[in-house]
Amino acid sequence: MSRSFRAPAPSSNLSKTLLAAIQISEVGWDGDPPYPPDQFLLLLEPKEVFPLLVRKRRKKRETNSVEELVVVKNDKEKRRTRSEKEYEELHSFHQTESHVPVMLGEVVDVFSSLTLRSFIDCTLGAAGHSSAIIKGHPELECYVGMDVDPVAHAKARAHIDALLHSTHSSLKPHLLFKNFKYIKSVVGEIDDDYNLLSSGVDGILMDLGMSSMQVNNPQRGFSVLANGPLDMRMDPRASVKAKDILNYWPDDEVGRILREYGEESNWRWLQKKIVQARQQGGLHSTGELRDLIQGATHGTKGGRQGWIKTATRVFQALRIAVNDELNTLEKSLHACFECLVPGGRLAVISFHSLEDRIVKQTFLKIIEGNEGDGDVVEEEAGKRDLRKMRNDVNEKETWIRQMVQGQSGIILTKRPITPSEEEERLNRRCRSAKLRVIEKIR
């Protein structure tokens, strides 16, 4: 019988009592219904009460089912991505730090099976990832942290010094004001003590996201909502600012930046508005740029908050252009891989599709293949078919699902690792993060 069945006219041969019983059963009360059959049928005939009751009851059942599925899925996700200890560490970071390292447990897992005598954090930040690596690898002899942000350096040094003091470690960290594109020269600078040029580095990490310290500081110009100067430089010593691009760069170049780096479909209209703003004195603050975007996107799809998505894409495009992020990334990935020792790993966390695409394609180039040429190897319980990989599979290595083998390396993440739902609830900024890992063979 159709679930949209309505009560027929009283002249029907079907018994009213039987009909009401059928309808009551359709609604599905737990226990006795609130009305006797005849009274219930009278209520149904003048008004469409029955369809409403059915919809409410159905919605309640569906809601309960969804809640049960979410609980089960979260439990599975927690067991799959992190140990209980790592979850506790993540929660402690959220309680004590202004900047929370993204996918901390997953990064720890990537390097946990390795003997790390040397490690380079190309994007030091507040040393959240580095602190966990140093703590988990007492065998570490050479640690290098690189960053171009002086505020991050101060926080990182304080955290690392406190950690080394508490663990009575003799490790002497090297914290350098360098962009990761200079990783080869950095390895050369400290080579006298560790002979890294000939032996190689055991582990390298790149976290391409902005830290909360940078986003939450209006003077840096990264925040869409906070008013501040149009700066957006990762390195305060750099010369080009976002306001220079908006006010002085050629019109076509501004449009290209919005189109290619922001993947903004409305780039022509925004380019036109930016050029028009130059005639009124130009744009000099994030608030002025935000107001321009709000006006340019008025009436477009997305509702009242649609402009925020557009503004996010515009700010992303300008930040990428100011810091030449994409060109720097591709060159640096090759340089980092060349610095690895055979068996060493490079882990990269990206935060938008442009970065992730470059990481994926560059990894495939590095191993001298592509998705069609590389041999896809699925992880089996207890063993791998790769001669160059370790025979003993550590329990932590369960994060490896599919690998792509090439001549010079193995991509350990054919599909990227993403944050768990638990972490997304704790840190909404991590939602777009993707972790890819490559291991060097020779």
N, C-alpha and C positions, 0 to 999 in steps of 0.2 A: 504493500500500500504506500502511496506517495506520502512523503513527509509534509507536503504542503496541503494535505487533505483537509477540506473544510466541511463543516456540518451541513448536510443536505436539508432541504425544506422539511417541515414536520410531516408532510404527506408521504414521505418516503416509507417504503415497506420495512426498512431496517429499523429495528427496535431502538428507541431513543436511549434506553439504558445501555444497550450493547454498544451503540455508537459512542456514547460518552465514555464508556470504559476503554474503548480503543483510543480515544483522544487522550485520556488521562495516562494511559500506558505510553503513548508517544512522547508526552512531556517528560515522563520518567521521574516522578517524585520518589524520594526515599521515604518509605512509609505510606500512610494513608493520605490521599489528597485532601485539600482543605474544604472541598464541597462534595455533597452527594451527587451522583451521576446526573439526575434530572436538572438540578440547579446549575451544575457545571455546563450542561448543554445550553440552557437558557442564556448564560453569560456569553457563550461563544457565538450565538446566532446574530445578535444585534451588533456586536463589535468583533474586531479581529484580535481577540485576546489570545486565541490558541497559537497563531504564528509567532506572536511576541513571546509567549512563554517558552515555546520551543527554541527560539533563537537565544533567549537568555540562558536556558538550561544547557544548550549546545555550547555556547561560549564559555560557560563555567567549566564544562568537561574538558574543552580544548585547552583552557588556561592551566588547569591542573596537570594535564598531560605534558604541556610545554615545560612547566616548572620541574616536573620529574625528569624530563629529558635533559634539561640544563644541569641539574644536579649530577646526573650520571656522567654527562659529557665533561663537566668540570673535574670530577674525580678522576676520570680517565686521563684528561689533559695534564692534571697535576702529576699523576704517576708517570706519565710519558716524558714530561719535559724536565722535571726537577725532582731532586730528593727533598725530603722534609727539612733537612738541614739547610739546603740552599734557599728554601722558601722562608725559613726563619731569618736568614741573612738578608734576603730581599726586604722583608718587613722591617728589619732593624734599620736598613738604609733609609726607608721611607719615613721612619720616625725621627731620625737624627740628622739627615742631610738635606740641603736645599736642592742639590742635583742628584738624581737617582740614575745609576748606570742602567742602560737598557739591556735586557736579556742577560743579566749577570750570570744566572745559573747556566745558561746555554754556552756562554763564553768560557766559563770555568770548565764545562764538560769537554769543549773542543780541545783544550790543552791538558786535561787531567791525565791522560794516558801517556803523555810525553815526559821525558826527562829534560826539563828546561834549565839549561845552564846559561842560556842567553835569551833575552826577551826584549822586544821593542814595542812600545805603545806609541803609535804614530799620532794619535790624537789624545793627548794626556788628559785634558779637562781637569776635573777635580780628583783624578786618580781613583775613581770608583772601581773600574775594571782592574787597574794595576794593583791596587791594594789586595784584591782577592787573589790575583795571580801570585803576588809576592808571598802572601800568607799561605797559599796552598803548595808552594814549591820552595821548600827550604834549601834545595840544592842549587838555587839560582846564584850564579856568580857575576853575571853582567846584566844590568837593567838600564834601559834607555827610555826616557819619556820625552816626547817632542810635542810642542805646541807653540802657537804664535800669540796666544793671549796671555798678557802679563798677570791678569787677575787669576786666571786658572793656574798659572805657575805657582803663585803664592799659596793658594789653597792646596794644591797637589803636594808641594814640598812639606807643608805642615802635616798633612795626612800620612805621607810616606815616612817622614821622620818619626812621627808618633808610633807608627806600626813597627818600624825597625827597633825603636827603643823598647817597646813592650815585649818584643820577641827576642831581644838581645842578639839581633842579627848583625853580622859584620859586613853585610852587603853595602856597597857604596853606589848609590843611584846616580845616573847622569841625566839631569833635567836640562834640556836645551831649548832655546828660543829659535826653533827651526820649523819650517813647513815640511811636511812629509815628502815633498818632491825632492828634498835634499838628503834622502835616507842613505844613499851611497856615500856621500861625502861625510855624513855623520859616522857611519861605520868606519870610514878611513881615519877619522879624527881619533877614535878611541882604540884603534887596531893595535897600537903598541902594547897595550896591556892585555888584550884578550885574543888577538890573532883571528879576528872575525872575518877578515877578507879571504883568508884561505880556508877556514873551517866552516864559516857560515853561521847564520842565526837560527836558533831552534824554533822560535815563535814570534809572529808579528801580528799586531791587531790594529785595525783602522775602524774607528767609529765616526761616521761621516755626519752625524747629526749635531745640531747646535745644543749647547748645554743650557740648562734652566737659568744659569747665571747670566748668560748672554741675552736670552729672550726676555727675562724679567727686568733687565736694565734698560730703561727708555733711552738713555744716552747712546746706546749702541745702534738704535734704529731698526732692530729686527722685529719688534712687536707691531702687529696690525692695530691693536686696540690702544696701546699707550702712546702718548704724544712725545716726540723727541726729534732730534736732528736726523736728516736723511743721510746716514753714514753707511752702515751695513758692512764695514770692514772687519774681517776676522783678525787681521793684523793691523793694529793701530799705526804702524809705520808705513803702511801702503799709501799710495798717493790718490788713487781713484776712489771717489765716494759715490753713493747712489744719486745724490743731487747733481753731480757732474754729468751723469748719464742722462738724467731727465731734462736738464736745462741746456746742455751744450752739445751732446752727441747728435749726429745726423738723424733726421726723422726716420729714414729707412732702417737704420741700425736699432733705434728704439723699438720699432715694430718687429724686427727680427728677434730681438731679445724676448719680447712678450710672447711671440709666436712659438719660438723654439725652446726657450728655457722655462716659460710658464705654461706652455701648451694651452694658451688662452684663445678660445674661439672668437672672442670679441675684441681681438687685438687691434683691428683697424680703427674702431671707434675710440678705444682708449688712446691709441697713438695720436689721433686727431685732437682729443681733449688735452693731452699733455703738451702738444705743440701750441695749442691756443693759450694754455696757461703761461707759456713763456712770454707772451705779449703783455701779460698783466704782472710781470715781475718774476715768474717762475715758481717752482716748488722748492721749499726749503725745510719742511718738517713732515714727519710721518702723518700728522693730523691733516695737513693740507692734501697730501696724496690720498689719504683715506676719504676725505670729503669729495675729491674729484672722482674717485671710483664709485662712491655712492651715487653721485649725480649721473655718472655715465651709465650705470647699470639700473637706473630707476625704471621700473616697468618691465624689466626682463624676467625670465623664468627664475624661480627659486624663492619667491616670496620675500618677506621683509629682510630675511637673513641671507638672501642670495648674494648680496654684495660682499659678504665676508669670504665666501669661497673664491670669488674673483680677486679680492684683495690679497688673499693668501697666495694665489698663483702669481700675482704681480710682484709681491714682495719676494717670493722665491726666485723669480726670473731676475730681479735686480741683484739679489744677493749672489746668485751664480755668476752673473756678469762682473760684478765688482771684484769678486775673489777668483775669477777664472777657474771655477771649481771643476768643471767637466774635463777640460783639457788637462788640468793638473792630475785629476784622478786616474785617467787612462795611463799616462806616463808613469805615475807612481806605482801602479799595480805591477807593471813590468819590472820596475826597479826593486820593489819589495820581494818579488818572487826570486829574482836573481840573487838577492842577499841571503836566501834561505839555505840551510844545510839540507842535504838529502834526507828526507824523513821529516823535515820541518814543515810547519803549517802557517798559512796566512789566512786570517779571518777578517771579513769585512762586513760591517753593518751599514746598510744604506736606508734612506728614508723616503725616497720618491722614485717614480718609475724611471726617470732619466738616469739617476745614479745606478739603480739596480740593473738596468739594461746594459750599461757600460761594464759593470762588474761581471755580469754573466757572459757577455760577448768577449771580454778581455781574457777571462779565465779559459774560455774555449780556444782562443788564439794561443794562449800560453802553452797549453798541453798539445799544441800542434794538431788540432782537429776541429770539428764542429759537431753539432748534435747528430748529424748523420754519420760522421766518420768515427766518433768516439765509441768505445765499447761500453755499453751500459751494464753495470754489474749490480745485481740486487743482493742486499745483505741477507744471509741465511742464518739460522739459529746456530751459533757456535763456531762458524767458520767463514772464510772468504776465499775466493778463487785467485786473488792477486798475489803473485809470488813476492812482490816488493813490499807488501803490507805485513805487519806483524802477525805471527801465527796465534799468539795469545790475545784473544779479544777481551778487552777490559769491559766490565759491566757498564761503565759509562758510555761505551761506544754504541749503545743501543740507539743513540740519536742519529746514527747513520742509516739512512733508508735506501737510497740509490746513489751509485757513484758513476762517474764518467772517466774512463782511463784513457790517457794519451801517452805519447812517447816520453815526455818530460815530467808529467805530473798527473795527479788524480783529483778530480773535483769530487769532494766528499758530499756535496749537497747538490744533486742534480736539480732538486727543487729546494728553494730557500727555506730556512727555518724562520718561523714567525713567532711573535710573543704569544704566550698562553693567555686565555681569557682572564685568569686571575691577575696577571700582570697588567692587562689592559684596564682592568677596574682600578688598580692602584695608580697607574700612570697612563692617562689618556694620550699623552704625546708619543707613546711607543707604538701606537696602533699600526702605523705604516712601516714599521721597521722590518727589515729582511736581512738575515744572516747567511752569508755564503762562505764556504771554506774550501781551500785548495791545499793539497799536500805535494811537496816536491819529491820526485823519484830520483832524478839525477841532474 
